[in-house]
Every structure is written in structure tokens, then in C-alpha cells.
């Protein structure tokens, strides 16, 4: 059901995408150090009734890019716009994991009316919200072992090697991304926002405490805030419990489409 495709963006620039399914579209942006391969099981589930597109943006070993300065805000969006146009993606819901949530939010800000909602899988508007919320054991999947974990670690090593070989890209991109904060303007999006949090018993508001979650996540400007807690999952929730993450995303995609009508 899923197919690897490559979008040409000029000499030495080739974007890898994982594409499958049909219906209302879901676009997935992995975070730093991750790739769409981390979402493969989630994508397979969603592709049963949605068009799913996962983009490996510059900074990952699956995608080709030269070692040049790269600005998070100015340079990333043309790559996304071109890739989605070439893959035939229209109106969609954006999903971002970790720092990919900032990508998804910035993308939604630039495409008002085209992005119906944003789901942030362990993603946050700034580092302060992340540090308050993530479970302490988040650097590795907590529910993965054996060969699957070895494959995950190999992907991470490949990404790190790519970045080490592209130091100009790495330093410019990291600096501009760290300076990015969506909390000041996120209310202007006027779309549903969904946050998936891996719950390992860290201090969190009760699921029914809407005001507490708004404060926790620096999302006081968001009227339509949806929270999903994934029990015994961590930062890599889509690997720890892909079926539950897929279920939560499918529910949110349906909600976002209904809210747009």
C-alpha cells in the first residue's frame, strides 16, 4: 500500500517521500533525527482510508541535499510546497513529530485554508513546553527491542552521519530552528490542534483539565485543542504504540474535516 517516491528539486536535490492510500490527505513531517520510516506502521494503517504522504525533508540520509546554508523558515517551505504539488496533495491535515511539529505549524500558517488541522506527536510550540511535558525516557523507543531497535538505531546513525558530513547545513538549520517559536501566533491559525503525549507517569494535567493542558503546552490561544495520552509510550510514541497513534490521528483527521465544513 505504501510506495517510496522521489521528488526532484534541482541538481543534487531530491526529496524522499512515502506515499500510499486515497481519500482525505494526511501529510507527515518527521522531526530532527527521525524519518518517515518511523511512521511506516502508522502510515500503513492510515492508508486504508486516507491518502498519506510522509516527507523526508533535507537533513535526512534518504534525501539528497548539498552542504549549503539552510534556513528553517525561509528555505524549507518552498521544498515542502514543491514536493506536495508534485505528489498531488490538495487540502490536508498536517502531522509533525517532535521538531516536525514546528514544520507543520509553520506550513499551516503559510497555507491558510489548505491545512485543516495540525496534529503534534510529542511536538510542541517551543522548547519550554517540550521540557515541561515529555517523559524523561524519550531518546529511544521504550517499547522496542531486538532487530527492530537495531534498525531504528541504524537509521539514527545514518542521519547523524549525514549531518556530520553537511556541517554548514546542520549549523544554519539548527540555529534558525531553535530560534523559532510558534506560541505568539498559533491562535491566528484558527484550526483544530491535536497533541499526542507519551504517558509514562510524568506530572501531567488530568485529561479533563482543559485549562491545565492549555497552560502546560503554551496553547492558551487555541479553542479547539485535543489531547491524546498514549500509555507506556515515550517520545517515539508512533513506534511504541503505532495502532493507538494511528487511531488517534484518524479520529483527529475526521474531526478537522468536519470542523472545516
N, C-alpha and C positions, 0 to 999 in steps of 0.2 A: 504493500500500500504506500510505502514511502520511497522516494527517489532522490538521490543526490544529484544536484544540478549546479552548474557554474555560470555566473553572470559576468561577462566581460565588461571591464570598466576602463579600458585603455591598456597600453603596453605595460606588462608586468603587474597588472591589477586584475585580479579575478576573485570574485566573491562566491564562496561555497554556500549552498542552501540545501535544506532538507524539505522536500515538498511532498504533499500527499492529500488525498481526500477531495471532497467537493462540498459545497454549501457555504454558509456564512464563514468568513475568513478569520483566522487567528494567526497573528504574527508574533514570533517568539524571539526575544533578544537575550542571549546568554550574557552573563556578567564576566568580569575580568577573570581569566584563568579557566573559564568554562567554555563549553561549545554546545552546539545543538545535539551532539551525541548524548549529552547528559539528559536531554529531553526525549530521547528516542521512544521509550515506552509510553510516555505521556502523549507524544505525537501520534503514535500508532493507535492509541485509544481515541483521541480526539478526531482522527481522520476518518473514523467510522461515519461521522455525520457533519464534519466541518472540513473546509479547506485549511490546511495547516502549512505554514511556511516558517521555518527556523533559519535565521541568518547568522552565519559565522562572519562577523564583521572584521575589519582589519585589526590585527593583534592576535590572531589565532593561526595555528600552523596549517589548518585546512585552506586558508585563504591566502592568496598571493598579494603582497604589497611591498613597495620599495621602502628603504630606510630613509624616510624624509620626515620633516616636521608634520605633525597631525594634530589638529585642534579638535577637542571633543565637540564643541558646539558648532564651529564653522565648517569643518571638513567631513564630519560623519554623516550629516543629514543628506547631502547630495548622493552619497553612496547608497543610503537606505532608499531614497526616492527612486533612483535609477533601478535598483535591484527589484523593488516591488513592482514597478511599472513593467519590467521585462518578464516578471513571473505572473503577471496578470492579476495582481491583487487590487481589489477595489476597497470598499468600506470594510473596516475590520476592527477587531479588538486587539490591543497590544498587550503582550506579556513580557515582563522583564525579570530576570533573576539577579539578585544582588545589585551590583552597579548597573546591570542591564535595565533595572527599573528607571534609572535616570535617563537612559537612552529612550525608553518607552515614553516617559513623561515629556521629554523634550520633543519627541516625534509627535505626540498628541497636541502639544502646544502649537506646532507649526502646521498641523493639518486639522484644524477645527472643522468638525462635521464629517470627517473621513474616519477618525478614530472614535469609536463609540464608547470605549471604556478602557481602563488600564488595570491589569492585574499584576501585582508585585509579589513574586515568590521570594520571600526573605529579602525584599527590596525596600528601600527607604528613601525619603526625600533628601536626607543628608546623613553624615556620619554620626551625628549626635543621636538621632533616632535609632540608627542601627546599633550603636553601642549600648543603648538602654534596653534593647529588645531581644537581640539574638541570644541563643543558648551558648554557653561557654564552649561546648564541644561542637564547633561548626566547621573546622578546617577540612575534615574528612567526612564522608558519609558514615552515619552511625549505624545503619542497618545493612551494611555491605561487607562482604568478606570474600576470601578466596580469589578465584580468577577474575571475577567482576571487579573487585577492588584493585587488582593488579592492572587491569585495563584502564580503569579510571586514573590511577596514578601515572600510567604511561602517557595518557592524554595530557595531564597536567605538566609532565616533564617536557613534552613536545612544545606546549605553549610557552613554557618558561625559556626553552632553548630558542624559540623564535624571537621572543622579546630580547633576549640577551644578544642575539645577532642583529637586532634592529634598535640599537640604543637611542638613536635620535628620535625615532617614532615613540619608543617607550617613555622617554623622559618628557617629551612635549605633551603626549596624550595624558599621561598620569597627572601632570601638573594642572592641565586645564580641566580634567575631570574632577580632581579633588576640590577645585575652586567652585564647582557647580553646586547650587543649592536651589531646589525646586520649591521650598516651603513658602517663599514670599508670593509666588504667583499661582500655585497649584489650584487655588479656588477659582481662578479665571477659566479653567478648563470646562467647568460645568458639566462633567460627565461622571458616571459611577467610578469609584476607585475601590479596588479589592486588594487586600493584603493577606498573603498566606504566611503563617508563622509556624516554624517548627517548635513544638512544645515539649521541652524536657524538664519541666517543673521550675524553670526560672521565674522570677517575680513578674507577673503579668496581670493586667486588669481581668476581672471576670468577663466572660464573653458577652454578658448582658450589660456591662458597664460602658455604654457608648461614649460618654463624656471622657471616661478614663482612657479609652483607646484613642480618641482624638488627641488627647494630651500626650499620650505615650509616643505616638507616631508623628507628632507635629503636623497633624492634618485637621486642625480646628476649622479650616475653611471649607471642608468637604461635607456636603449634606448627605450624599449617598455613599457611605463608607461601609464596606462589607469586610468582615474578618473571618478567616478560616484558620483554626488551630489544627495542626497535624500532630497527633500524639506520638511521642517517642521518635520524632524526626528532628533533624537539625537544619543547618544552613543549606544542605543539599537535599531538601525535602522531596524533590521530584525523583531522586534516586532512592531515598529511604522508603517512600510510600507512593510510587507512581500512580497507582489506581486511585488513591484518595485525592492526590493533586489533580489528576485528570477529571475526577468527578466534580471537584470544587471549581475548576476552570470552566467546565461545561455549564454548570449552573450559573456562573457569572456571565458567560457569553450570552446565554439566553436572557438574563436579566438586562444586560446592556442593550441588547437589540430591542427588547420591549420598551425600555426607557426612552429610546430614540424615536419611537413612533408617536 
